[in-house]
Amino acid sequence: MAAFSDHFSLSQLGAFRVVCAANTSITAVRSVLVTQGFRVLTLRSAGIKDKASLLSAFVDCFELRNFGTNPLSSWDAASDLIWQSLVEMPENKVGVLWLDVDQIISTQLQLFVDGLELLQVIGGEVERQQTTSNSHPVLLRIIALGVGDSFPEWK
């Protein structure tokens, strides 16, 4: 089986949660994630230009529908809803394919960093979630896909 990198783990807690790969590797990455028992979600960079559009992309990616009729506008609310969505999913492993990361980095680097930091914090929280009747720990991995030297082909 191909590995993402030396520091990225598909199965162990405490490993790095994020790895970069080429857009052209998406089929191979998705296949490995599915083979490893991950639910694969897609976060699209297209259209992300500000906080509101990033939060909207999170709503679509994590299929968040239970926050009312107003658009999601708060980092705290986004964090809570994403956390709840993850710990209530039947799967205990979730991989987020963040598409076209090179584009958001070139136009909105701070926004990308903010979004990634939010997902990193949530990843730490859901990994330590206690098992209850309606929640369980989740291993969250983020694969930043893009074009350019910073996004190597999957090997």
C-alpha positions as CSV (number, residue, x, y, z in Angstrom):
1,M,0.0,0.0,0.0
2,A,1.3,3.5,-0.8
3,A,1.8,5.9,2.1
4,F,0.9,9.6,2.0
5,S,4.2,10.5,3.7
6,D,6.4,9.4,6.6
7,H,4.6,11.6,9.0
8,F,1.0,11.0,8.0
9,S,-0.9,8.1,9.5
10,L,-4.1,6.6,8.2
11,S,-4.7,4.6,11.3
12,Q,-3.0,5.9,14.4
13,L,-4.0,8.6,16.8
14,G,-1.6,11.4,17.4
15,A,-0.1,11.5,13.9
16,F,-0.2,14.5,11.7
17,R,-3.6,15.1,10.3
18,V,-2.8,16.9,7.0
19,V,-0.9,15.9,3.9
20,C,-0.5,17.6,0.5
21,A,-0.9,15.7,-2.8
22,A,-1.4,16.5,-6.5
23,N,-4.9,17.1,-7.8
24,T,-4.2,14.3,-10.3
25,S,-3.8,11.9,-7.4
26,I,-7.4,12.2,-6.3
27,T,-8.5,8.8,-7.6
28,A,-5.7,7.0,-5.9
29,V,-6.0,8.9,-2.6
30,R,-9.8,8.3,-2.5
31,S,-9.3,4.6,-3.2
32,V,-6.8,4.2,-0.4
33,L,-9.0,6.1,2.0
34,V,-12.0,4.0,1.2
35,T,-10.0,0.8,1.4
36,Q,-8.9,1.8,4.9
37,G,-12.5,2.3,6.0
38,F,-12.7,6.1,5.7
39,R,-15.8,8.1,4.8
40,V,-14.5,10.5,2.2
41,L,-15.8,14.1,2.1
42,T,-15.0,16.8,-0.4
43,L,-14.2,20.4,0.5
44,R,-14.2,22.6,-2.6
45,S,-12.0,25.8,-2.8
46,A,-13.8,27.1,-5.8
47,G,-15.8,30.2,-4.7
48,I,-14.0,30.7,-1.4
49,K,-13.2,34.4,-1.1
50,D,-14.0,35.3,2.5
51,K,-15.0,33.8,5.8
52,A,-18.7,33.5,4.8
53,S,-17.9,31.5,1.7
54,L,-15.5,29.3,3.6
55,L,-18.1,28.5,6.2
56,S,-20.6,27.8,3.4
57,A,-18.0,25.4,1.9
58,F,-17.8,23.7,5.3
59,V,-21.6,23.4,5.4
60,D,-21.6,21.6,2.0
61,C,-18.6,19.4,2.9
62,F,-19.9,18.2,6.2
63,E,-23.5,18.2,5.1
64,L,-24.5,20.5,7.9
65,R,-28.2,21.2,7.8
66,N,-29.4,21.6,11.3
67,F,-28.4,25.2,12.1
68,G,-31.5,27.1,11.0
69,T,-32.3,29.2,8.0
70,N,-29.5,31.8,8.6
71,P,-26.1,31.2,6.9
72,L,-23.4,30.0,9.2
73,S,-21.4,33.1,10.3
74,S,-19.3,32.1,13.4
75,W,-16.1,30.1,13.7
76,D,-17.5,28.8,17.1
77,A,-20.8,27.7,15.5
78,A,-18.9,26.0,12.6
79,S,-16.6,24.2,15.0
80,D,-19.5,22.9,17.1
81,L,-21.6,21.8,14.1
82,I,-18.7,20.1,12.4
83,W,-17.7,18.3,15.7
84,Q,-21.3,17.2,16.2
85,S,-21.5,15.9,12.6
86,L,-18.3,13.9,12.9
87,V,-18.9,12.2,16.2
88,E,-22.5,11.3,15.2
89,M,-21.5,9.8,11.8
90,P,-21.5,6.0,11.8
91,E,-17.9,5.9,10.5
92,N,-15.0,6.3,12.9
93,K,-12.6,7.5,10.2
94,V,-13.2,10.6,8.0
95,G,-11.0,11.9,5.2
96,V,-11.6,15.4,3.9
97,L,-10.3,16.0,0.3
98,W,-9.7,19.7,0.2
99,L,-9.6,20.4,-3.6
100,D,-7.7,23.1,-5.4
101,V,-5.8,24.3,-2.3
102,D,-3.2,26.0,-4.5
103,Q,-5.9,28.4,-5.7
104,I,-7.1,29.4,-2.2
105,I,-3.5,29.7,-1.0
106,S,-2.6,32.1,-3.9
107,T,-5.6,34.4,-3.2
108,Q,-6.6,33.9,0.4
109,L,-3.7,32.4,2.4
110,Q,-4.9,33.6,5.8
111,L,-8.3,32.3,5.2
112,F,-6.9,28.9,4.2
113,V,-4.8,28.9,7.4
114,D,-7.9,29.8,9.5
115,G,-9.9,27.0,8.0
116,L,-7.1,24.5,8.4
117,E,-6.5,25.5,12.0
118,L,-10.2,25.0,12.7
119,L,-10.2,21.5,11.2
120,Q,-7.0,20.7,13.1
121,V,-8.6,21.7,16.5
122,I,-11.7,19.7,15.7
123,G,-9.5,16.7,14.7
124,G,-7.9,16.7,18.1
125,E,-11.2,17.0,19.8
126,V,-13.0,14.2,17.9
127,E,-10.0,11.8,18.3
128,R,-10.4,12.1,22.1
129,Q,-14.2,11.9,22.1
130,Q,-15.6,9.4,24.6
131,T,-17.9,6.7,23.3
132,T,-21.5,7.4,24.4
133,S,-24.9,6.1,23.1
134,N,-24.9,8.7,20.3
135,S,-21.2,9.6,19.7
136,H,-17.7,8.1,19.3
137,P,-14.1,9.0,18.6
138,V,-13.3,9.8,15.0
139,L,-9.9,9.8,13.2
140,L,-10.0,12.9,10.9
141,R,-7.5,13.3,8.1
142,I,-7.2,16.2,5.7
143,I,-5.7,15.8,2.2
144,A,-4.9,19.2,0.6
145,L,-5.0,18.6,-3.1
146,G,-3.5,21.1,-5.5
147,V,-1.2,21.9,-8.5
148,G,2.5,22.7,-8.3
149,D,5.7,21.6,-6.6
150,S,4.2,21.7,-3.1
151,F,1.6,19.0,-4.1
152,P,3.5,15.8,-5.0
153,E,2.0,12.9,-6.9
154,W,0.7,10.1,-4.7
155,K,3.2,7.3,-4.5
